[in-house]
Amino acid sequence: MQMYDLLRRELESPPYCVLASTEYIGKRKGGDLCEGELDLLVFHPEQGILVIEVKGGGVSYNGNTRRWYSVDRNGVCHGIKNPFKQAQKAVRAIKARLARLEELPAPLPFPVGYAVAFPNVAWRDARLPMDAERGLIIDSTGLTEIARILPGIMAQHRSGRHRALTRKEAAAVRTKILYPMCHVIPSVKSTIDEEELALNVMTEGQKELIAWLEDTRQIAIKGYAGTGKTVIAVEKARRLAAQGLRVAFLCFNAPLAEDIRSTFESYNENVDVSTYHALCRRVCKEVGIPFDVPQTGAHAAQRFWDETAHRKLEEALERTDLRYDAIVVDEGQDFRKDWWLSILGLLKDQKEGYFYIFFDPKQSIYCDEIDLPVDVLPLVLNTNCRNTRRICTFLCDLSKVNILPKSGMPEGKSPRLIEYTTDDDQIARIEACVKGLIEEGGLFPSDIVCLSTHSRKNSCLRDVEGLAGRPLAEATMPQDGAIRFSSLHRFKGLEANVVLLCDVTADSDGAKPEHLYVAASRAKHRVYIFHDRSWKMPTYAAS
C-alpha cells in the first residue's frame, strides 16, 4: 500500500506505530456485533491514535444523492461508502477496546481521531458535505509533508483533558490492543473432556476375559484398581440375566451397590444387587429371624457384622427356598473367610452354578487376609483403563505392583501433594483449590469429590457447609450444583473426575498405603492430597 509505505518511511519509529489493513469487530448502537476494517492506524503516546481511511483514484461526492464515488481512469464512477463515516465507525470500535484496558483511566486520557486520505488527487474544491472537514483530509499535496501535517491533524482531536500517556499506559496500548500476543492454555474441563474420550473404551483384554468366562462357571479374577473389574462383573451378570437366569450381584460397599443397581433397570426381575450385609438382613427378616445390630458401642456393632450376621444368614437359608442360578461378587477382598459358606449356600447348584469373585488385594482395607472358596484365575487384570497415565504411575509407585496404562491413555497430571499446618489452613487450601478448578478450570461442582481419611464429623470439613460458594453435600452420587464429601472407605468402588483427599496425617489409621491407593484410584483425571508436615508418602512393605 502506497500510504503505508510512505508512513513507515517518513514517521520516526518509535515512538510512532503504524498498522495497515486491520480487521476489527465493533458494536452497533443496539448492541449487535459488526465487522469492519481500517486502512491505516497511527499511534503516538503523546499525540494519540489516528485512524486513516484511504480512497485511491479519483473521488467525487453528489449532494443530491448524498453518495460518494470513486472515479477510475476512464472517468467511470463507482459508488463507495462514505469514507468519513467508515473512519468514525473504526474510531468507536477502538475507543470501546481501549475503555476495557485496566491500565487506562476513564475517560480516555488521550485522543482517538480520524482522517481521510485521497493520495491520488489534489483536493481543491472547498465544497464538502456537512459530515466532512477539509482539515481532516490528506491529499496528494500533503504526502510529501506527511511527517509535518500528521501531528496537526491529530491535534484537531485533542481537548483540554488530554495528556501524554505514561510509559505503562503506552505499553498496554501497544501490547494489548495494537500488537496483542495471546497464550491461552486449555481449561481443566476441556482437558478432562479430551482425556475422557480415551478412557471410555473397553480394552481388548477385558473383551477377551468376558468371552473366556462363557466357558468357565466358577473362578476368582484378580484385578488392580482401574482395570475394569466392576465393568466385567456387571457385564457378566447382565449376560447371565439375559439368559433368564436369576443372578445375585453382591458387593461390600453400599454406595457401590446403589450405583450398580441403577445399571440393571431392565433386568430387575432377574438380578438382585445388594451388599452382603443388606442381603443378610433382608433374608433374616423374610423368615422371621431377629437381626438386632447392637446400638451401643462401635466395637460391638462391628463384631456383629463380622462374626454374627453370616451365621444368621446360614440359619435363615435353612428356612427359605431362596436360591440363585449365578452369584457375582465384587470387592471380594473385603469378604471374610467365614462369610463364603453362606454365600455358596445361596447357589441352587454349588458345583455347577455360576460363581464369580472379583477382587483387588491392594484394596483390602477391612480384612487382614484374603481366603477365597474358588480357584483364582492365573491371568491378572493389570491394564488400567480408568485413570490417566500419571495417576496410574502414582498407583504403581504406591503399591509396588505393575499396573499398565491402556494403550492410548492420556498423560494427564501427576497427583499434587499440598501441605498444610492447621485445620483452618487446610480448609483455606481446599477452598482455593476448588475455586481454581471451578472458576478458572471450568469444572462443574459435581465433577469434584472431597474424600477424607475420617468420617464427616471427624474431618476438618465437619463444620464447612460450602466451598467456593458451592454447597458441600455428604453424598457419593453426583449432586446438582454441589461438591460431594465422603470418607474414602465409603467411596470405594466409585469414581469421580477429580478427587481431593484431605485429613492425611502421619498418625491417621486411614492414611496407610492401601487407603491412599483406594482414594487416588477413584480419580479419573486429577488427584490432590492435603497432608500435614509430619506425613511422608508411604509404600507397601511387599508387592
ABEGO torsion letter per residue (X at the ends): XAAAAAAAAABBOOABBBBBGBBBBBBBAAGBBBBBBBABBBBBAAAEBBBBBBBBEBBBBBAAAGBBBBBBAAGBBBBBBBAAAAAAAAAAAAAAAAAABAABBOBBABBBBBBBBBAABBBABABBBAABBAAABBBAAAAAAAAAAAAAAAAAABBAABBBBBAAAAAAAAAAAABBBBBBBBBAAAAAAAAAAAAABBBAAAAAAAAAAAABABBBBBBBBGAGAAAAAAAAAAAAAAAGBBBBBBBABAAAAAAAAAAAAAAAAABBBBBAAAAAAAAAAAAGBBBBBBABEAAAAAAAAAAAAAAAAAAAAAABABBBABBBBBGAAABBAAAAAAAAAABABAAABBBBBBBBAAABAABABBBBABBBBABBBABBAABBAAAAAAAAAAAGBBBBBBBGBBAEBBBBBBBBABAAAAAAAAAAAAAAAAAAAGBBAAABBBBBABBAAABAAAABABBGGBBBBBBABBBBGBBBBBBAAAABGBBBABBBBBGBBAABAAABAAAAAAAAAABAABBBBBBBAABBBBBBABX
